[in-house]
Each structure stands twice: as C-alpha cells, then as structure tokens.
Amino acid sequence: MRAKHLLMAAMLPAAIFASCTSDDEPDKDYELRVLTFEDADYKGAGNYLGKKDWTSLIDDAQYGGKLLYGDMTTTPYKWHDDNNTGLCAAIDPKGEGLVYWSGGEAISNYVDGTYATKEVAYTEQLATPTGGHAGSKNFCVHNGNFDGVTKFEPAGGIWFADGQARVIDHMYVSLTSYALSVGILGNAFTPKATETDWVKLVAIGTDKNGQTHESAITMCENGKFETDWVRWDLAELGEVTRLDFNITSSMMGEYGLNLPGYFAYDDVAVRFKK
C-alpha cells in the first residue's frame, strides 16, 4: 500500500504541470481561435470570389497566375477569416496596381519535397516540403522582406479587420521549398549557406497606439536549416492590431538578401477574452 502511495505522489507533480500548460485550462481568461486555412473550418459568408472556402484562393499557377498576378485594380487578391480570428490580408491594399511579386500573403497547398536534391525555381514559390502543418493541406505563404537595400518598409502583413487589438498567441512557420533549395544547394545567383550562416524570421506587431514590438525565430543556425514546421510563440508582442513580417539573414549581397524572401505559416492562434 505504501508503495502505491509513493507512486501516486511521484506522478502528482507531472499531472499538475500538464494541467497548467494546457490551452484548455479553465482559469484562463481567454479562448483560442485558430486560423487553419482548411475548407472544413471556413466560417465566413464568402470570399471575394464568392466562394465559401479557402481552396478557391489558391492560384492555378505558383507564378504568373491570374489571382496573384492579374489586374489588382479591378480584382485585388485578399482574404478574411471572418467569424473566427478576424484576421485578414490583401495584396495591394492601397490600390497601387501591385501584384504578388511586390509582396503579400497567398493561400497555397503546393508541395515540393525535392529541395535538398535539386534546384527549386522561383516558379515554384508557393510550395513547402510537407504541405500544411501537422499534415493539413492548406497554408499561407508570405513574400517580402525589407533590408535597407531593396526595401525599407514591410510588404504584406496581416491585421484584424475590425481594428481591435488582440494577442496573437502563436503560429507555425516553415521555410518554403524554394528558399530551402537556395539555402542548402545554392543556385546561379546565390552560394549555398556556410557553417556560419543564419536566417531569422521577424514579426513586427503594431499596438493600438501605433507602437511596434518585435519577436524573432531562428530558421537556420550555423548553416543548418529547419526543414519542418516550427511553433512560433508571439504572445510577447502583447495586443496588436496588425502583424508585419521580415526575413533577416547573414546571407546578404550587394543587392540585399540573397535568400528568397518567402516563408509559410499555418494554424495562427488568437486570444479572445471570455
């Protein structure tokens, strides 16, 4: 009997720890709503194409397709996670006629796992090595960086459609197959990463007063790249009205970042007060 009590006592701290780290902990004053980009989770009244899904926002070509490279002045590419997280994004939100090559957030389900054995070209810019996070199908690809050489302002970004500030708890991120291929193998324009190279993703959160705060996650260290999805905790940014992204790296050249400025994200979790 004494041995049984000792065993139960030994198990108790682990049980308490598991309870305290659960997202479903009863005493938390918020619930998490997650943007998955999966059709089964679509809650909006309909996207700008009149469809009630995410997949219709995936272009039929990774480069040069009509959705991402069409006439943005008449049919601007945009998405909105209506009736869920409230997050939204748009290519060319100012109506300047810009297309995806200038930066933005594109829904995708393209997969290319050959990044370590053959060159993945820019025409395959929307692919990840494994698809979405945790075996899901859809995800979003961010294009754009600013490095003081080629750009001085963020491109793309996501924001809350209602203008309210909320805590974005976390998201999962992955480098794209195109970016990994260039980093690991190099190409005609960029040498492959060396043992001293690094790559970081940076999130810039803007609060309700217009002040910005940053969070970074390392995707390559000492020349070794993360090739799977990685959880990025963003709660340290506090309540934000929008989130912009940047890609920084030691792999720089005369014309700025040598690595393609793309990464994918999925399962974006937002805190909503109970």
Residue pairs with C-beta under 8 A, 6 or more apart in sequence:
19 25
23 32
28 274
29 273
29 274
30 167
30 271
30 272
30 273
30 274
31 271
31 272
31 274
32 169
32 269
32 270
32 271
32 272
33 84
33 85
33 269
33 270
33 272
34 41
34 84
34 85
34 267
34 268
34 269
34 270
35 81
35 84
35 85
35 87
35 267
35 268
35 269
35 270
36 132
36 136
36 138
36 266
36 267
37 54
37 107
37 132
37 136
37 138
37 139
37 140
37 266
38 54
38 132
38 136
38 137
38 138
39 53
39 54
39 55
39 138
41 84
42 52
42 53
42 54
43 81
43 82
43 83
43 84
44 52
44 80
44 81
44 82
44 83
44 84
45 52
45 82
45 83
46 52
47 53
47 54
47 56
47 57
47 79
47 80
48 75
48 76
48 77
48 78
48 79
49 56
49 57
54 79
54 107
54 138
55 107
55 109
55 138
57 67
57 77
57 79
57 106
57 107
58 67
58 106
58 107
58 108
58 109
58 110
58 138
59 65
59 66
59 67
59 68
59 69
59 106
59 126
60 66
60 67
62 108
62 110
62 123
62 124
62 125
62 126
62 127
63 69
63 122
63 123
63 124
63 125
64 123
67 77
68 77
68 91
68 99
68 100
68 104
68 106
69 99
69 100
69 101
70 77
70 99
71 97
72 91
72 92
72 95
72 97
72 98
72 99
73 95
73 97
76 90
76 91
76 92
76 93
76 95
77 90
77 91
77 92
77 100
77 104
77 106
78 88
78 89
78 90
78 91
78 93
79 88
79 89
79 90
79 105
79 107
80 86
80 87
80 88
80 161
81 87
81 88
82 161
85 268
85 270
86 160
86 161
86 162
86 164
86 166
86 270
87 158
87 159
87 160
87 161
87 268
87 270
88 158
88 159
88 160
88 161
89 104
89 105
89 140
89 156
89 157
89 158
89 159
90 104
91 98
91 99
91 100
91 102
91 103
91 104
91 105
91 106
91 156
92 98
92 99
92 102
92 104
100 106
100 143
101 143
102 144
102 155
103 143
103 144
103 154
103 155
103 156
104 142
104 143
104 144
104 155
104 156
105 140
105 141
105 142
105 143
105 156
105 157
105 158
106 126
106 140
106 141
106 143
107 138
107 139
107 140
107 141
108 126
108 127
108 128
108 138
108 139
108 140
108 141
108 264
109 131
109 132
109 137
109 138
109 139
110 124
110 126
110 127
110 128
111 127
111 128
111 129
111 130
111 131
111 177
112 120
112 124
112 127
112 128
112 129
112 177
113 129
113 130
113 177
114 120
114 177
114 181
115 129
115 177
115 178
115 180
115 181
115 184
115 185
115 227
116 180
116 181
116 184
116 185
116 227
118 181
118 185
119 181
119 185
119 187
120 127
120 177
120 178
120 180
120 181
120 182
121 178
122 178
122 260
124 177
124 178
125 141
125 143
125 176
125 178
125 260
125 262
126 141
126 176
127 176
127 177
127 178
128 139
128 141
128 174
128 175
128 176
128 177
128 264
129 174
129 177
129 180
129 227
129 228
130 174
130 228
130 229
131 137
131 139
132 138
132 139
132 266
133 139
133 172
133 174
133 229
133 266
133 267
134 172
134 229
134 267
136 266
136 267
138 266
139 174
139 264
139 265
139 266
140 264
140 265
140 266
141 176
141 262
141 263
141 264
142 156
142 245
142 262
142 263
142 264
142 265
143 155
143 156
143 261
143 262
144 151
144 154
144 155
144 156
144 245
144 261
145 151
145 155
145 245
145 246
145 247
145 248
145 256
145 257
145 261
146 152
146 153
146 154
146 155
146 246
147 248
147 252
147 256
147 257
148 256
149 252
149 254
149 255
149 256
149 257
150 255
150 256
150 257
151 256
154 204
154 244
154 245
154 246
156 244
156 245
157 242
157 243
157 244
157 245
158 242
158 243
158 268
159 241
159 242
159 243
160 166
160 241
160 242
163 241
164 241
165 207
165 208
165 239
165 240
165 241
166 239
166 240
166 270
166 271
166 272
167 234
167 235
167 237
167 238
167 239
167 240
167 270
167 271
168 205
168 234
168 235
168 237
168 240
168 243
168 268
168 269
168 270
168 271
169 233
169 234
169 235
169 269
169 270
169 271
170 231
170 232
170 233
170 234
170 235
170 268
170 269
171 231
171 232
171 234
171 265
171 266
171 267
171 268
171 269
172 229
172 230
172 231
172 232
172 265
172 266
172 267
173 201
173 217
173 219
173 229
173 230
173 232
173 263
173 264
173 265
173 266
174 226
174 228
174 229
174 230
174 263
174 264
174 265
174 266
175 183
175 199
175 219
175 220
175 225
175 226
175 227
175 262
175 263
175 264
176 260
176 262
176 263
176 264
178 260
178 262
179 259
179 260
179 261
179 262
179 263
180 225
180 227
181 187
182 190
182 192
182 258
182 259
182 260
183 192
183 193
183 197
183 199
183 220
183 225
183 251
183 259
184 192
184 193
184 225
185 192
186 192
189 258
190 251
190 253
190 258
190 259
191 258
193 220
193 223
193 225
193 251
194 223
195 222
195 223
196 222
196 223
196 250
197 220
197 222
197 223
197 249
197 250
197 251
198 218
198 220
198 221
198 222
198 249
198 250
199 218
199 219
199 220
199 225
199 247
199 248
199 249
199 250
199 251
199 259
200 216
200 217
200 218
200 219
200 247
200 248
200 249
201 216
201 217
201 219
201 232
201 245
201 246
201 247
201 263
202 214
202 215
202 216
202 245
202 246
202 247
202 248
203 214
203 215
203 216
203 232
203 234
203 237
203 243
203 244
203 245
204 212
204 213
204 214
204 243
204 244
204 245
204 246
205 212
205 213
205 214
205 215
205 234
205 237
205 238
205 240
205 242
205 243
206 212
206 240
206 241
206 242
206 243
206 244
207 213
207 238
207 239
207 240
207 241
208 239
208 241
213 236
213 237
213 238
213 240
214 237
215 232
215 233
215 234
215 236
215 237
216 248
217 230
217 232
218 226
219 225
219 226
219 230
219 263
220 226
220 249
229 266
232 265
234 243
235 271
237 243
245 263
247 257
247 259
247 261
247 262
247 263
248 257
249 257
249 258
249 259
251 257
251 258
251 259
252 258
